[in-house]
């Protein structure tokens, strides 16, 4: 008896380069790289009501740490030289960079005294030490925000010993392991005072001896001032080509602080076509990893409620309902999730559901020594992949040390052509205002899901979290 050989269908593949998306800067001038666009044209909101001519900076910290932070900000405001791998920072003054003046008034300083520091450092248990530190910071935050002086932005500057001893607390409560850290808890506490904040380690200034390895000073300055500009309600740059009245939604999950079995839909990270974002906390639900698997999914009812909540908030903020909604989720869609999302979107003109996550088992291999180009899209059968990291033509280099992996773009249900959705994902990877890099692995809808979740863990259930994105950065 002769056995016929197995017949396999020929593998269908396609590949194309989508190009690097442009961004808008002042005066609607386009350029793909913020580190060129801002020095040339100024930030996107320059000349609008969102742009501040002056930013008043307040400080909490030890006396010497605050003095070093002052000098560091002053030096960076003049500009910082770059090198072959780092773009120069243009400075931050009315005639350069972000085109504003920093004001650092001595009245806007609340010092942590040596006696307070020694008292905090002397607390034996990490949990009690963190709580004492937070209590001290909250009292100073309260005083600082009630002063009769303009205040836009608060910088917490900590010396290395205080930061190292208070940074993390791990303990067990009611049989549950709890992990807390100072940054998350400080951000959650600061929300109640409605002021944007930044934590700066004293060693980051480079003005004190330290074994800590720092980024290039121009990179630190770019990241710090870009974040500052956004946190005082400026728009550093804007996306090009996103359709009007579009709402991009990212959904992820987290375990509330001290809970063993309950998960919450952590963030609906919702962004409009201008890049403005909202953070919304979802509903509690139970998920048993042993019975249901490690990747949580929402029921049909909760999926619908989550999207209805976003649409209501979008309408309240924008004074109109979105005409188009795009949902990004890192995990695949279960049938009941999909039904819930689609039911909630029935009155929206257009919508799309996408699962977006990095993969390492499928890659392109180029001839030669350089990795694939960022913005390369390819398909294998019915599955689409997109390189959001890789060799960047505009920079003339590959700015990462590891082999780039693509994103898998799967489970597409909706109205928009696949290529347009991928171009939008590329644009959304450039909307990270924690840095001024023109590239990122994940779209902003999903990029900071863990960071936002970590802050939300510290917000009590009976406290409504701030919806503005700047409070989580």
N, C-alpha and C positions, 0 to 999 in steps of 0.2 A: 504494500500500500504506500503510495507517494503522498507526502504531506506538502501542501502548497505553502510557500513562504508567506509570512505575515506581510500584508500590504498596509503601509502607512501613508496617510495623506501628506502631501508636501507641506512643509511648514511655511506659513504665510508671514512675512515680516515686512515692515516699512520703517523708514527712518527719515527724519528731516530736522533741520535746525530752524527754530522759531525766532531767533534773534533776541537781543537784550532789550527789555522794555525801557522806554523813557520814563522820566519823572518830571513833574512840573515844579519850577522854582518861581521866584518873584516875577511878576509880569507875564505869567504863562510861558516862560522860556523853558524849553525842554532840554534835558540831558540825562543820560542813564546813571551817572555817578554823583551822589551827593557831595563827595569830597572835591568835585570840580564845580558842580552847579551852585553850591552855596557861596564859595569864594567869588565866582563870576557874577552871579545874579542876586544873591541874597536868599533867605528862606522864603518858602511859599507864601506865608502870610504877611510878608513885608508890605507896608502900604495899606493894610486892612485894619479893622478894629481889633483883630486878634493879636496884632503885634504890639508888644510893649517897648516903649523907648528906654525904660529903665526897669531893672529887676532888682528888688530889694531882698537880700539874702540874710536870713537869720541863722544863728549857730547855737548848737548845744554840744558841749564837750569839755575836755580839760583845757586849761588856759594855753599851754604850749601847743597842743594839737590844733586848737583854733587858730593860733598865730601862724602855724605852718600852712593850714588850709587857706588862710588869707593870702599868704605869699604865693602859694601855688596857683590860686585863681587869678591873681594879678599877673603873674608871669604868663600864664596861658592866654590871658586876654590880649596880651601883646602879640601873640603868635608863637608857634613852635615849629622848628625846622623838622623836616622829614628826612628820609633816606631812600635807598633804592626800593625798599619794600613797604615804606610807610609814607603816605601823603602828608605834606605839611599841614598843620592846623592854622587857619588864617587869622585866628584871634577872635575876640568878641568885644567890639567897640562900635560906636555909632558909624564909623567909616569902614568897617571890615567884618567879615565872618557873619555872625548872626545879627549884626547891625543894632546893637543895644548896649547900654552901659550897665555894669554891675554896681550896685550900691551896697556896701557892707558897713552899716552903721554900728558903732559900739553899743548903742542902746538895744540892739537886737541880738544880744548874746546872753545865754544862760550857761554859766560854767558849772561843771562837775568839779567840786573841790577835792583836794587831796584827802581830806577826812572822809568824804563820801566814797571816793574810790577805794580807800583802804577798808572801809566798812563793807563794801560790796565784795571785794576780793577775799575778805576774811570769812564770808559765809561758807560753811562746809559743804552743803548739799547743792548740786547744780540746779535743782528745781527752785529751791528757796533763793539761790543767788540770782537766777534769771528774774524771778518775781520782784526781788528787791531792786534790781536794775531797771525793770520796766516801771515800777512805782516811782523811782527817781526821775526817769525820763518823762513820765506823764506829768508830774508836777511842774517840770521845767517847760514842757510843751504848753501847758495851761497858762503859765505866766507869760511866755513869749507871745502867744497868740492874742493875749488881752492887752498888750501894750499899745499905746497911742502913737504908733508909727506904722507906715506902710510895710507890709510883709507879704512876699510872694512865694517864698521857697525856703525850706528849712534844711540845713545840712547838719547831720549828726556826725561828729568827728571823734573817733575813739582811738586812744593809744593801744599798742599791741597787747599789753598785758590785760587790760580791761576787756578788749574784744575777744581775746583767746579764751578767757575764763567764763565769759557770758555767752559766747556764740551759740552753743548747743547745750541742750538739757535732755537727757534720756532717763526715763523712770517708768515704773510699772504702777498702774492705778486700776484697782478692781480686777486684777489679773490681766489687764491689757497693757501692752508696751506702748509708751507714748514718746514721740520724738518732737521736740520743739526747737526752734532757733530764734535768735534775737531779731534777725531781719524781718521774718514773717510776723512775729508778735508786735514789733515796733510799727510796721506798716498798718496792721489792723488797728492798733491803738490810735495812730495818728489820723486815721479816717474821721474820727469823731471831732477833730478840730479843723477839718476841711482845708488842710494845707498840704501841698505836695512836699515830699521829703526825699532826701538822698543820704545814704550811709557812706561815709568815706573813712577808710582806715588811714590812720596817720602815716603809715608806711607807704601808702599809695602816692603821697606827695613827692617821694624820693628825697625828702629833706632830712631824713633820719636814717641811721645805719640799720640795715635789716638784711636777713638772709633770704627774704621773700623775693621770688623772681617776678619782676614787673614787666608789663607790656611797654612798648616804646611810648615815650611821653606824648607824642603827637596822637597816638591811638587812644590813650587815656583821655586826652583833652577832647578829641572828637566825640567819644562816647559820653563823657560827662556833660559837655555843653549841649549836645544834641538832645539828651534826655532832659536837661534843665529847660531848654526852649519849649519842648513839648509840655512839660509839667506846669509851665506858667501859661498854658493855653495857646501857645504858638503852634503853627504847623510847619515843621522843617521842610517838608516837600510833600507833593501830592501825586497820586497815581495818574497816569495817562491812559485813556481809552476804556475806563470802566463805565458801563452804561448808567445813565441817570436813574435814580430811584431804585437802585439795586441794594439789597441787604445781604451781606456775606455772613454766614453763621458757622461758628465752630463749636462742636459739642464734645465734652469729655467728662470724666467721672473721677470722684475721689472719696476717700474714707474720712468722715468727720473725726475730729480730734477726740481720742479716747474711746472710740466706738470699735467694736470687734467685728460686727456683721453688717452694719448699715452703711450703705453708700449713698452719695448724693450726686445728682447731675451737677458737676462743679461749676461749669461755666458754660453759659452761653456767651461766647465772645462774638459780639455782633459788630460789624463794620459797614459803614456806608461807602458810596463810590468815591468819597473824598478821603477815606482812610480814618475818619473819626470812629472811635470804638466805644462800646458799652459792655460792662460786665454784669451779668445777671446770675443769681444763684437759683438753682433748680429745686426739685422736690426730693424728699427723702424716699428711698425705697430699699427693700431688703434684697440681698444677693448672696447666696451661699456658693462659694467657690467650689466646694467639694461636690455639690450636686449640679450646679449650673455652669461650671467652667470659670476660668480666670477672667475672661473678658465680659464685663457687665453689659447688659442691654436693657433698654426701657420697655415697659409694657406699651401696648397700643394707646391706652388712656393717658399715661404720663408723657409719651411722645407728643401727643396732640396738645396737652396742656403746656408743655415746654415751648412749643412753637407759637402757640396763642399768646403766651406771655411776652415773647420777643416782639411779635407783631404789634401788640398793644403798646409796648414801650417805644418802639420805633415810631409809631404814629404820634405818640405824645411828644417825642423829641423833635420830629421833623414836620409835624402838622400835616402829614399825608401818609397814606399807607404805601408800602413798597410795591412797585409793579413787578419786581423780579426778586426772587429769593434763591440763594445758593447755600446748601448745607454741606459742610465738610465734617467728616468724622474719621478718626484714625482706625476704628474697627469696622468690620463689615456689617452691613445692615441685615438684621433679622426681619422676617416677614411682618411681625406685628409692629416693630418699630417703623418700618416703611409705611404700613397702612396708617399709623397714627400721624406721621409727618405729612403724608399726602392729604389726609382728611383735613388737617389744620390749614393746608395751603390751597384749599379748593377755590378760594376767592382771589388768589393771586394770579396775575396774568400769566407769568412764566415762573417755573421753578426747576431746580436740578438738585439731585442728591448724589454725593460723591463720597467714596471711601478713599482716603489719601494717607499713605504711610510708606516709610522707607523700606526697601528690601535690599538684601545683599546676595541673593541667590541668582539674580539675573542682572547681567551687566553687558555693556558694549566694550569691546577691546579694539582700540585703534592701532593701526600700524604706526610704528615710531615710539617715542618715549613719552609723549604727552597724553594726559587723560582725555576722555570725551569732553566736548564743549558743553559748558552750561547752556541751557535752553535747547538741548537736543531731545527730541521726542521720538520714541520708537514703539512699535507694536510687535507682539509675538502672539499670533493667532488673534484672539479677541481681547487680549489684555494690553493696556496702554501703560507706558513708562515715560517718565520725564526727569531729565537731569536738571536739578536746581542747584547743584554744585558741580564744579568741573573747571576746565580751563576757560578763562575769561578773556575774550579777545581784546576788550577795551583796556584791560590792565596789562595784557601781554604776559600773563603768568597764571599759575594755579595757586591760589592763596591758602591752600590747606595741605597738611602733611600726609593725610591718609588717602587711600584709593576711594574716589567718589562712588557713592551708591545712588541709584535713581529712586524716585518715588513711584510706587505703583498707584495708578489712578483707576479704581475699580468700582463696580456696583453702580454704574451711572444709570440713573433714571431721570428723565426730564426732557427739556425743550431745546437746550443749547448744544450747538455742534461741539464735538470733543476738542477740536483745535482751539476754539475760543476759550473753552474752560481751562485748557492748559496754559494759554497765554495769561489768563487772569490769575492762575496760581503763581506763575512766574512774577507777575506784578506784586502780588500779595507777599511774596518772599522778601520784597524790598521795603516793606512797611514796618520795619523794626526800628523804633525810635530810641531803643537802648544803645544803639550804635549808629554809625554813619556808613556802614558797609553797604555796598550795592548788591549784595548777594546773601542768601540764606537758604538753609535746607528746606524748612517748612514754611507754608503760608502763615501769615500773622493770625489767622483764624484758629490755628492749632499750635503755633510755635510756643506760646507761653502758657499752655493749659496747665502744666505742672506748677509753674511759678504762681499763677493766679490761684490755683487750688490750695497751695501751701498757705497763702495769705488768708483765704476764706476759711480755712480750718481754725484760724485764730479769732474769727468774728463770731461772737455768741449767736445762738439760734434766734434769740429775741431781738437782735440788732440788725437792722436793714443795712447790708453792705453798700458802700458807695458804688454807683454804676460807672463812674468815669474811669477810664483805663489808666490815667496817670497815677492813681493812688496805689496801683499794684506794681509799678515799675521800680 
